[in-house]
Amino acid sequence: MFNKNHYEVGPAIVRIGGGLFLFFLLTSIGFIVYKSATFFHDYGFSHFFGRNWNAKAKPNGEFGVGNLIINTSFVLLVSMAIAIPLMIFAAVFINEFMTLF
């Protein structure tokens, strides 16, 4: 009823799709590394991870992501401090009290 080759098409499509995904992923990573190499060569990592953010600085502005990383980490910790106890209380409530109904 079905041709044997019919069952071999699915894995081939998955392999081709996976190969294309890896190709584009590695190409994108390579492009980002290639384009950012000149910046890090000229300015270094300390300029990128610095805490200064001044768009009016001459000639091209000064944009450090240090404060962004610190503030994002702070927001993450505060939200987890609120969410984790709520999640545990909700799980205990569902397990202990909702089974009575």
VMD Tcl script that draws the C-alpha trace (Angstrom):
set ca {
  {0.00 0.00 0.00}
  {2.80 2.44 0.91}
  {6.10 2.65 -0.84}
  {9.12 1.95 1.37}
  {10.71 5.22 0.25}
  {7.71 7.07 1.70}
  {8.93 6.36 5.24}
  {12.47 7.49 4.47}
  {11.44 10.98 3.37}
  {10.64 12.26 6.89}
  {14.10 11.71 8.40}
  {15.69 13.20 5.29}
  {13.59 16.35 5.63}
  {14.52 16.61 9.31}
  {18.22 16.22 8.48}
  {18.05 18.86 5.76}
  {16.13 21.25 7.99}
  {18.55 20.68 10.87}
  {21.51 21.19 8.59}
  {20.08 24.44 7.25}
  {19.35 25.63 10.78}
  {22.92 24.92 11.90}
  {24.30 26.58 8.78}
  {22.36 29.79 9.33}
  {23.05 29.76 13.08}
  {26.80 29.37 12.62}
  {26.82 31.91 9.80}
  {25.01 34.44 12.01}
  {27.39 33.85 14.91}
  {30.38 34.15 12.59}
  {29.04 37.40 11.13}
  {28.51 38.91 14.59}
  {31.99 37.88 15.73}
  {33.58 39.18 12.52}
  {31.84 42.56 12.68}
  {32.43 43.06 16.41}
  {36.12 42.13 16.28}
  {37.13 45.59 15.05}
  {35.21 47.29 17.87}
  {36.78 45.15 20.57}
  {40.20 45.57 18.94}
  {39.87 49.37 18.94}
  {38.16 49.92 22.30}
  {38.52 46.71 24.33}
  {36.07 44.93 26.58}
  {36.26 47.55 29.33}
  {34.67 50.16 27.04}
  {31.81 47.81 26.13}
  {31.12 46.64 29.68}
  {31.68 50.11 31.13}
  {29.02 51.88 33.14}
  {28.94 55.14 31.13}
  {26.08 55.90 28.74}
  {26.55 59.23 27.00}
  {25.08 59.68 23.54}
  {26.53 63.20 23.26}
  {30.14 62.12 23.73}
  {32.37 62.87 20.76}
  {32.80 61.45 18.14}
  {30.34 58.50 18.23}
  {28.96 58.47 21.74}
  {29.85 56.26 24.65}
  {27.62 53.27 25.23}
  {28.58 50.86 28.01}
  {26.24 48.03 28.92}
  {27.46 47.58 32.50}
  {24.52 49.38 34.10}
  {22.08 47.58 31.82}
  {23.40 44.20 32.94}
  {23.35 45.18 36.63}
  {19.82 46.60 36.51}
  {18.49 43.65 34.52}
  {19.98 41.27 37.09}
  {18.35 43.26 39.90}
  {14.92 43.13 38.25}
  {15.39 39.40 37.65}
  {16.23 38.72 41.30}
  {13.32 40.78 42.62}
  {10.83 39.13 40.27}
  {12.12 35.67 41.21}
  {11.87 36.54 44.91}
  {8.20 37.31 44.35}
  {7.35 34.55 41.87}
  {9.00 31.52 43.49}
  {7.13 31.68 46.83}
  {3.85 32.33 44.99}
  {4.50 29.33 42.76}
  {5.27 27.09 45.75}
  {2.17 28.26 47.65}
  {-0.02 27.70 44.57}
  {1.38 24.18 44.09}
  {0.79 23.30 47.75}
  {-2.73 24.76 47.63}
  {-3.64 22.79 44.52}
  {-2.14 19.58 45.88}
  {-3.55 19.78 49.41}
  {-6.84 21.64 49.19}
  {-8.17 21.26 45.65}
  {-8.09 17.47 45.88}
  {-10.98 17.67 48.35}
  {-13.42 18.74 45.64}
}
mol new
graphics top color blue
foreach p $ca { graphics top sphere $p radius 0.5 }
foreach p [lrange $ca 0 end-1] q [lrange $ca 1 end] { graphics top cylinder $p $q radius 0.2 }
display resetview
